[in-house]
Amino acid sequence: MELAVFGAVLIFVIGAIVRQAMSAGYMQNQYLRAMRQAMSTSYRYSSGVTSCRGVDPCPDGCNGDCSATSTRSYFGSSGTASHQTATILFVEDRLTADSAKYGAIDRTPYVVSASASYSRNLFLPVDAGEEQNLPVFDVFINGKHFPFTVSAFKPVVLAKRCRDDCNPVYCNAGAGDCAAESLKLYPGPNLPCVNKVPCPLQCGGDCSALPASSWEPNCVTVVRTLSQCILGDCAAGCVEAVNNCSVAGPPLTDTQTAGCPKLYGIIYNHGSYLEWCTDEPGNPVCPRKSCATDFCHPVFCAAAGDCAPGSPTTYPANLTADERFDLDRSGGAISNPPDVPAGLQRTDFSWQWYLVAGYDATADKPNVRLNRGAGIVLEPVDCKEKCKSSQYTSVDVDGDLKLEQIMPPLTAAQKEIDVDWTPPSFVFGSGLEAGQGTGVVLSFTVTDSQKGDLDMSRGDSDTGPRPGLTKDVKMFTRVLDGTYLEIEEGKLYAASGDANQYIRTTQQKDQIDLIERVIQLSNDTDRFCDASVPSVPNNDPALWPAGLPNPVEVCNDCWSAANFQRTCMAEDPAGDGTQPPVIYVRSRVVDQRGRKWVTNTSSDAYVDFVTPPVP
């Protein structure tokens, strides 16, 4: 009896050791696989190595092997920056070592990640519109590959000209706002806070047609030359008009102010950032400008005599200290949290807001003066030497309190600068001289880290569902064709909802045929499913080249009998347009429903015990 008990305990201990060793081996193998995958992925994309699988016509580098099962690769391009730092997430449900009667039937999820960088394209300059260079996060779930973008290009229209689009809300045609020589500008449709309903918190309660948080109506002062007052170009305003302009006189000028969009950058509390200020004792003072000599700002220099020569009245050259530390940009009283009140805390705080005007400061424009804020400097993509370094190119454009990156232009339409305009005629004679516009940026393209498939910049203050792989996992077993039963084991609740804890004991054997995981997306980018074709996945070869198929098998109607076992994307999971899309990843597990071993022992050696005859 004791021997039997000892043997049973010994077998149990050995089984536990083997099971733990197998589990540790699986996990180590997953780590190694993920690292190898990350390194090879970064190398292949950075070097331009392309799979030969399904490529038509078959390139020379594939040696004629472009079949659907081809394992060959070739150098198809100069490489991209999409995986210069490759991040891989592996999720696999592996059988667990077990001594059950019918073999192993339990599965354990192994989740590992790895990152690797191949430095070939580490400093590759990315231009607007180069979709192939956007960063990608790769997720593999039971062999199914999901390449998720984590940013997207977004065109932004910041300002419009009355002479191009005479909007009566902003442009007074009777006053000449819409004339060919007009410099009148008004807010573009992509500025935050402009006519927004409901009004976001960061707009400070002003969502009018000209919100103070998004538009500066007195952004720049432009001095334009109208006529040189020389013979043959004589105007009534010329000092030599009485002498028929026989002697060259001083040029006749026209001074106007123009508005521009207000953007917001971030300045860090470090000695290299000279713009940092707090107005606290012993700290840098926020700079100011003179109402008398710099600009008579109608908002800050409104009192009588403020703009008179010798007046001591000044106005903030950028944001005030309170505006810099109004972290949610609500415009109200400074509260803590989330704002930083005056005092010692501001001295030690890590960052502050900084006003960046939508003004091109790349080239010097002696006829234009920026009245408040800092201008944007974009280093030319073809610059060889002696070029200004880019400044203030990471700004909050859309009012989400997060920074977007301004991209260098490819065409004039992507970054349109109102600076090289020469109208055909002007009331004073020969017309304006070339290059005497406002310098205000009308539009550009940005990379927005919140507009990809997954928003990896999400913080605790953001609302809505958290993107990425959720905690909910469902397992189903097939009983009839098209009919599945959910298996409930362990937790009795949805992991992403109920905060309570439960214990469940199940005394039955279940066969798992289907494992479902849910990936919460941040945006519907139309890469996996095109909204114009509600039920068919988007298999556009421009998005899904040969060798990288769309992992989504069906769109919408994810719970029907025909689609239940297929990986499906629900573009409107709530049915009212309030929730971002989700992908139901269905892994169809190959299971033979038990195992049976039959061993022929007829040839084994044995002793034939025969009863001896009775004497």
Helices and strands as residue ranges (DSSP letters): H 2-47, E 49-51, G 60-62, E 73-75, E 85-95, E 107-117, G 119-121, G 131-133, E 136-141, E 144-149, E 152-157, E 159-161, G 173-175, E 185-187, G 201-203, E 215-227, G 241-243, E 252-268, E 288-290, E 314-316, H 321-324, H 344-348, E 351-360, E 368-370, E 374-376, E 394-395, E 404-406, E 416-417, E 441-448, E 468-480, E 483-487, E 514-520, E 554-555, E 568-570, E 582-588
